[in-house]
């Protein structure tokens, strides 16, 4: 179980704050973070790229159109059945 630590931090006039060095070194792999706003609470987590390849071949569609003709494929996919 991870321990929770409270850190009092000041926000400058531009709305910036400094993330603790230990947290950055341990969790950040890039300079990008995700912020989730939950009322008065802001949750900050490291941004992680999503592996979209796990979704390849996961969708099946019964398409009668020739796959080389994308306009007809798109029209068929948007068709309401």
Backbone torsions as a table, in degrees:
resi	resn	phi	psi	omega
1	UNK	NA	135.1	-179.7
2	UNK	-83.6	140.1	177.1
3	UNK	-83.6	147.9	177.7
4	UNK	-97.5	136.5	180.0
5	UNK	-123.7	132.6	175.5
6	UNK	-99.7	132.2	179.0
7	UNK	-126.2	123.3	175.8
8	UNK	-83.3	128.0	-174.5
9	UNK	-137.5	146.4	178.8
10	UNK	-94.6	145.2	175.6
11	UNK	-104.1	130.9	-178.9
12	UNK	-78.6	-178.9	-175.1
13	UNK	-63.7	-22.3	179.9
14	UNK	-91.9	0.8	178.8
15	UNK	87.1	14.3	-178.5
16	UNK	-91.6	149.8	171.2
17	UNK	-139.8	160.9	-176.9
18	UNK	-100.2	127.6	174.7
19	UNK	-79.4	141.8	-177.9
20	UNK	-57.2	137.7	-177.1
21	UNK	-57.6	-42.8	-178.9
22	UNK	-60.8	-40.9	179.6
23	UNK	-66.3	-45.3	179.8
24	UNK	-60.3	-45.5	-178.7
25	UNK	-65.5	-34.2	-176.4
26	UNK	-81.4	-40.2	-169.9
27	UNK	-110.3	-30.7	-174.7
28	UNK	-81.2	127.7	174.8
29	UNK	-103.2	-16.7	176.1
30	UNK	-142.5	-174.7	-179.7
31	UNK	-90.6	8.1	-175.1
32	UNK	-101.4	132.9	176.0
33	UNK	-126.4	161.8	175.2
34	UNK	-109.6	130.3	178.0
35	UNK	-113.2	126.0	175.9
36	UNK	-110.7	124.2	-179.5
37	UNK	-93.6	120.4	-179.9
38	UNK	-126.9	79.0	-176.7
39	UNK	66.5	-123.3	-179.3
40	UNK	-83.4	-1.4	-177.3
41	UNK	-104.8	134.7	173.5
42	UNK	-114.3	120.6	179.5
43	UNK	-101.2	125.4	-178.9
44	UNK	-113.8	125.0	177.8
45	UNK	-131.7	152.7	176.9
46	UNK	-64.2	142.6	177.1
47	UNK	-78.6	131.2	176.6
48	UNK	-124.9	131.3	179.0
49	UNK	-65.7	141.0	178.8
50	UNK	-87.7	134.4	177.4
51	UNK	-84.0	99.0	-177.1
52	UNK	-74.5	-14.6	-178.8
53	UNK	-65.2	-21.4	178.5
54	UNK	-68.8	-16.6	178.4
55	UNK	-92.9	-9.1	179.0
56	UNK	-61.9	140.4	178.8
57	UNK	61.7	18.5	-179.9
58	UNK	-97.5	-9.7	-179.6
59	UNK	-111.7	131.5	177.0
60	UNK	-117.1	139.5	179.0
61	UNK	-139.9	138.3	178.1
62	UNK	-88.2	94.2	-175.8
63	UNK	-113.3	128.7	179.3
64	UNK	-93.5	-18.3	-177.8
65	UNK	-70.2	156.2	175.3
66	UNK	-72.4	126.3	-175.7
67	UNK	-65.8	-16.3	177.7
68	UNK	-79.3	-11.8	178.2
69	UNK	-108.0	87.7	-172.0
70	UNK	-64.8	-28.9	178.8
71	UNK	-64.1	-43.0	179.9
72	UNK	-70.9	-34.9	177.0
73	UNK	-64.4	-46.6	179.8
74	UNK	-61.7	-44.1	178.9
75	UNK	-59.7	-42.0	-179.4
76	UNK	-68.7	-37.6	179.3
77	UNK	-67.4	-36.2	-179.5
78	UNK	-80.9	-11.1	-179.3
79	UNK	-64.9	133.1	178.6
80	UNK	-87.8	126.2	-178.5
81	UNK	-108.6	NA	NA
